[in-house]
Amino acid sequence: MIETIVLDIGETITRDDRYWTSWADWLNVPRHTLSALVGAVVAQGHDNAEALRLVRPGIDIAAEYETREAAGCGEYLDEGDLYDDVRPALSALRQAGVRVVIAGNQTVRAAELLRGLDLPADLVVSSGEWGVAKPQPEFFRRVLEVAQAAPGQTLYVGDHPANDVFPAKAAGLRAAHLRRGPWGHLWADAPDVVAAADWRIDNLAQLTEIVQA
């Protein structure tokens, strides 16, 4: 029985459109150029931040992030950044008695902004706050701490196999691969993903069906 569901953030809860378009505008490159580079580096197995280094070699991403914030061009999230199924799906899960946690690779600021949206979740936390990021095993140890459920009764939901499905399974959790966003679609039918994922879903509403089953 699934007692706790933990959800990734980017391209699971929120769209990444604003994040990458704001970086493209800040670095003065066409939005499509940066978007395509992000897809290319991730498909090659690299961190998506490598796209920023291709656009501006030698960039200090952390320093540039702070410069953006100081200039009033920093991170921002509002209701429009959420996928349409987020609120109804999370509400249904809580009504079903499931503990809902949102935990993904995001900055401290992103977690603060998400909490400001008052989502129907018991906890919202980011890798920036924990000081450790996926796919590191320590991240999923922290997930289990906040899940307050046994690994086999905890389901991690995400779009990225290497960051979500595989490390969650390695930590003993159940895993659902979400066909959403570029990575969710790119690897949706990959044999290793099909083999590893306990469930493969197209939207968050299906999580209630999993719990009830």
C-alpha positions in Angstrom: 0.0 0.0 0.0 1.3 3.5 -0.9 1.3 5.7 2.1 3.4 8.6 0.8 3.9 10.1 -2.6 6.9 12.3 -3.2 6.9 14.4 -6.4 9.8 15.9 -8.4 9.4 19.6 -9.2 10.6 20.7 -12.6 8.4 19.2 -15.4 6.4 17.3 -12.8 4.8 20.1 -10.8 6.0 23.1 -12.7 6.8 23.9 -16.3 10.4 24.8 -17.0 9.5 27.4 -19.7 9.9 30.5 -17.6 13.2 29.3 -16.1 15.0 28.7 -19.4 13.5 31.7 -21.3 14.6 34.0 -18.5 18.1 32.7 -18.8 18.1 33.1 -22.5 16.9 36.6 -22.2 19.5 37.4 -19.5 22.3 36.0 -21.7 20.9 37.7 -24.8 20.6 34.5 -26.9 17.5 33.3 -28.8 15.2 31.3 -26.5 15.0 28.5 -29.1 18.8 28.3 -29.1 19.1 27.8 -25.4 16.2 25.4 -25.3 17.7 23.2 -28.0 21.1 23.2 -26.2 19.5 22.1 -23.0 17.9 19.2 -24.8 21.1 18.3 -26.5 23.3 18.2 -23.4 20.8 16.3 -21.4 20.3 13.7 -24.2 24.1 13.3 -24.1 24.0 12.5 -20.4 25.2 15.9 -19.1 23.7 18.3 -16.5 21.4 20.8 -18.1 23.5 23.7 -16.7 26.1 22.7 -19.4 23.9 24.5 -21.9 24.6 27.8 -20.1 28.3 27.1 -20.4 28.0 26.5 -24.1 26.3 29.8 -24.5 28.8 31.7 -22.3 32.0 29.7 -21.8 33.5 30.2 -18.4 30.3 31.4 -16.8 30.1 31.2 -13.0 26.5 30.1 -12.8 26.1 30.7 -9.1 27.5 34.2 -9.3 25.4 35.0 -12.4 22.4 33.8 -10.5 23.1 36.2 -7.7 23.6 39.0 -10.2 20.2 38.3 -11.8 18.6 38.4 -8.4 20.2 41.7 -7.5 19.0 43.2 -10.8 15.4 42.1 -10.2 15.5 39.4 -12.9 15.7 36.4 -10.6 13.6 33.3 -10.2 9.9 33.7 -10.2 7.0 31.3 -10.0 3.2 31.8 -10.0 0.1 29.8 -10.6 0.6 29.9 -14.3 3.8 27.8 -14.0 1.9 24.9 -12.5 0.6 22.1 -14.7 -3.1 22.0 -14.8 -3.5 18.7 -13.0 -1.3 19.6 -10.0 -3.9 21.0 -7.6 -6.7 18.6 -8.3 -4.4 15.6 -8.2 -2.6 16.6 -5.0 -5.9 17.4 -3.3 -7.4 14.0 -4.3 -4.3 12.3 -2.8 -4.6 14.0 0.5 -8.3 13.3 0.6 -7.4 9.7 0.1 -5.2 9.8 3.2 -1.9 9.9 1.4 1.0 12.0 2.7 2.1 14.3 -0.2 5.7 15.7 -0.4 7.2 17.8 -3.1 11.0 17.4 -3.3 13.2 18.1 -6.3 16.4 19.6 -7.7 15.6 23.3 -7.2 17.1 26.3 -5.5 16.2 27.6 -2.1 14.3 30.4 -3.7 12.3 28.1 -5.9 11.1 26.2 -2.8 10.1 29.4 -1.1 8.1 30.4 -4.2 6.4 27.1 -4.3 5.4 27.2 -0.7 4.0 30.6 -1.3 1.5 29.1 -3.8 0.0 27.1 -0.9 -0.2 23.8 -2.7 -2.1 20.9 -1.2 1.1 19.2 0.1 2.4 18.3 3.5 5.9 19.4 2.7 7.7 21.3 -0.1 11.5 21.1 0.0 14.4 21.5 -2.5 17.9 20.2 -3.1 19.2 23.7 -2.4 17.7 23.5 1.1 19.0 20.1 1.7 22.5 20.7 0.3 22.4 17.6 -1.8 20.8 16.9 -5.2 19.5 14.0 -7.2 20.6 11.5 -8.2 22.8 11.3 -5.1 21.8 8.5 -2.7 21.8 11.0 0.2 18.9 12.9 -1.5 16.8 9.8 -1.4 17.7 9.1 2.1 16.4 12.5 3.0 13.3 11.7 1.0 12.7 8.7 3.1 13.2 10.7 6.3 10.4 13.2 5.3 8.2 10.5 3.8 7.5 9.0 7.2 6.8 5.7 5.5 8.7 2.6 4.7 10.6 2.6 1.3 8.1 0.1 -0.2 5.2 2.3 0.8 6.8 5.4 -0.7 6.3 6.3 -4.3 8.6 8.8 -6.0 7.2 10.5 -9.2 9.3 12.2 -11.8 10.0 12.7 -15.5 13.7 12.1 -15.6 14.9 8.4 -15.5 18.5 9.1 -14.4 17.5 11.6 -11.7 14.2 10.2 -10.6 13.3 6.6 -11.5 16.7 4.8 -11.3 18.0 6.4 -8.0 14.6 6.1 -6.4 14.5 2.3 -7.1 18.1 2.0 -6.0 17.0 3.5 -2.6 14.2 0.9 -2.3 11.4 3.2 -3.1 8.6 2.6 -5.7 8.9 4.7 -8.8 6.5 6.2 -11.3 7.8 7.7 -14.6 5.8 10.6 -15.8 5.5 11.2 -19.6 5.8 14.9 -19.3 8.3 17.5 -20.5 11.1 16.8 -22.9 12.8 14.1 -20.8 9.6 12.3 -19.9 8.7 12.0 -23.6 12.3 11.3 -24.8 12.7 8.2 -22.5 9.1 7.2 -22.1 9.5 3.9 -23.9 13.2 3.2 -23.3 13.6 -0.5 -22.3 15.5 0.3 -19.0 12.8 2.8 -18.0 10.0 0.4 -18.7 11.8 -2.3 -16.7 12.6 -0.1 -13.7 9.4 1.9 -13.3 6.7 0.4 -11.2 4.2 2.6 -13.0 4.3 4.7 -16.2 1.8 7.6 -16.2 0.7 10.4 -18.4 -0.7 12.7 -15.8 -0.8 13.1 -12.0 -4.5 12.2 -11.8 -3.5 8.6 -12.4 -1.7 8.6 -9.0 -5.1 8.4 -7.2 -5.9 5.3 -9.2 -2.5 3.7 -8.2 -3.2 4.4 -4.5 -6.7 3.0 -4.7 -5.5 -0.1 -6.5 
